[in-house]
């Protein structure tokens, strides 16, 4: 199953006109997710992690809904 999230693109990665982009994540690759100190949610995948715009509760509810 896949979900679409809005990734917060880190500063310093090229010259990106928008600091956000849509990404599709395979839910079977998600190891964990948590809120960070800035109020964003970090989704840890098997090989890397991404910071997303969606809240912890939104992601939790999406994952519960599709399981």
FIZALUM-247518 format. One record per residue (C-alpha): z, y negated, x negated; chain; residue number from 1; residue in three letters. Coordinates in nm, 3 decimals. Layout:
+---------+---------+---------+-------+-------+------+
:      c3 :      c2 :      c1 : marro : kolba : pami :
+---------+---------+---------+-------+-------+------+
:       Z :       Y :       X :     A :   NUM :  ALA :
...
+---------+---------+---------+-------+-------+------+
REM end
This chain:
+---------+---------+---------+-------+-------+------+
:      c3 :      c2 :      c1 : marro : kolba : pami :
+---------+---------+---------+-------+-------+------+
:   0.000 :   0.000 :   0.000 :     A :     1 :  UNK :
:  -0.077 :  -0.352 :  -0.121 :     A :     2 :  UNK :
:   0.078 :  -0.691 :  -0.044 :     A :     3 :  UNK :
:  -0.053 :  -1.041 :  -0.113 :     A :     4 :  UNK :
:   0.183 :  -1.284 :  -0.286 :     A :     5 :  UNK :
:   0.151 :  -1.635 :  -0.429 :     A :     6 :  UNK :
:   0.211 :  -1.629 :  -0.803 :     A :     7 :  UNK :
:   0.358 :  -1.934 :  -0.975 :     A :     8 :  UNK :
:   0.143 :  -1.966 :  -1.286 :     A :     9 :  UNK :
:   0.348 :  -2.048 :  -1.597 :     A :    10 :  UNK :
:   0.272 :  -2.375 :  -1.773 :     A :    11 :  UNK :
:   0.074 :  -2.348 :  -2.093 :     A :    12 :  UNK :
:  -0.175 :  -2.084 :  -1.978 :     A :    13 :  UNK :
:  -0.501 :  -2.271 :  -2.025 :     A :    14 :  UNK :
:  -0.583 :  -2.567 :  -1.809 :     A :    15 :  UNK :
:  -0.530 :  -2.446 :  -1.458 :     A :    16 :  UNK :
:  -0.596 :  -2.701 :  -1.185 :     A :    17 :  UNK :
:  -0.349 :  -2.536 :  -0.949 :     A :    18 :  UNK :
:  -0.018 :  -2.391 :  -1.068 :     A :    19 :  UNK :
:  -0.039 :  -2.121 :  -0.798 :     A :    20 :  UNK :
:  -0.276 :  -1.834 :  -0.727 :     A :    21 :  UNK :
:  -0.292 :  -1.549 :  -0.480 :     A :    22 :  UNK :
:  -0.235 :  -1.202 :  -0.622 :     A :    23 :  UNK :
:  -0.244 :  -0.859 :  -0.461 :     A :    24 :  UNK :
:   0.028 :  -0.622 :  -0.576 :     A :    25 :  UNK :
:   0.038 :  -0.245 :  -0.539 :     A :    26 :  UNK :
:   0.383 :  -0.184 :  -0.390 :     A :    27 :  UNK :
:   0.418 :   0.148 :  -0.570 :     A :    28 :  UNK :
:   0.416 :  -0.045 :  -0.900 :     A :    29 :  UNK :
:   0.712 :  -0.269 :  -0.804 :     A :    30 :  UNK :
:   1.022 :  -0.169 :  -0.999 :     A :    31 :  UNK :
:   1.257 :  -0.441 :  -0.873 :     A :    32 :  UNK :
:   1.262 :  -0.799 :  -0.747 :     A :    33 :  UNK :
:   1.529 :  -1.069 :  -0.754 :     A :    34 :  UNK :
:   1.587 :  -1.443 :  -0.712 :     A :    35 :  UNK :
:   1.605 :  -1.644 :  -1.031 :     A :    36 :  UNK :
:   1.808 :  -1.956 :  -1.109 :     A :    37 :  UNK :
:   1.528 :  -2.189 :  -0.988 :     A :    38 :  UNK :
:   1.519 :  -2.028 :  -0.643 :     A :    39 :  UNK :
:   1.192 :  -1.843 :  -0.702 :     A :    40 :  UNK :
:   1.156 :  -1.468 :  -0.680 :     A :    41 :  UNK :
:   1.067 :  -1.254 :  -0.980 :     A :    42 :  UNK :
:   0.881 :  -0.930 :  -0.908 :     A :    43 :  UNK :
:   0.906 :  -0.682 :  -1.194 :     A :    44 :  UNK :
:   0.620 :  -0.438 :  -1.219 :     A :    45 :  UNK :
:   0.592 :  -0.142 :  -1.454 :     A :    46 :  UNK :
:   0.438 :  -0.338 :  -1.741 :     A :    47 :  UNK :
:   0.513 :  -0.704 :  -1.664 :     A :    48 :  UNK :
:   0.676 :  -0.940 :  -1.420 :     A :    49 :  UNK :
:   0.548 :  -1.226 :  -1.205 :     A :    50 :  UNK :
:   0.724 :  -1.523 :  -1.048 :     A :    51 :  UNK :
:   0.620 :  -1.574 :  -0.686 :     A :    52 :  UNK :
:   0.656 :  -1.845 :  -0.423 :     A :    53 :  UNK :
:   0.781 :  -1.608 :  -0.152 :     A :    54 :  UNK :
:   1.157 :  -1.578 :  -0.111 :     A :    55 :  UNK :
:   1.358 :  -1.268 :  -0.186 :     A :    56 :  UNK :
:   1.417 :  -1.216 :   0.188 :     A :    57 :  UNK :
:   1.045 :  -1.248 :   0.270 :     A :    58 :  UNK :
:   0.951 :  -0.984 :   0.014 :     A :    59 :  UNK :
:   1.233 :  -0.755 :   0.124 :     A :    60 :  UNK :
:   1.122 :  -0.780 :   0.488 :     A :    61 :  UNK :
:   0.757 :  -0.715 :   0.398 :     A :    62 :  UNK :
:   0.850 :  -0.403 :   0.199 :     A :    63 :  UNK :
:   1.077 :  -0.273 :   0.477 :     A :    64 :  UNK :
:   0.802 :  -0.336 :   0.733 :     A :    65 :  UNK :
:   0.539 :  -0.136 :   0.548 :     A :    66 :  UNK :
:   0.760 :   0.156 :   0.449 :     A :    67 :  UNK :
+---------+---------+---------+-------+-------+------+
REM end
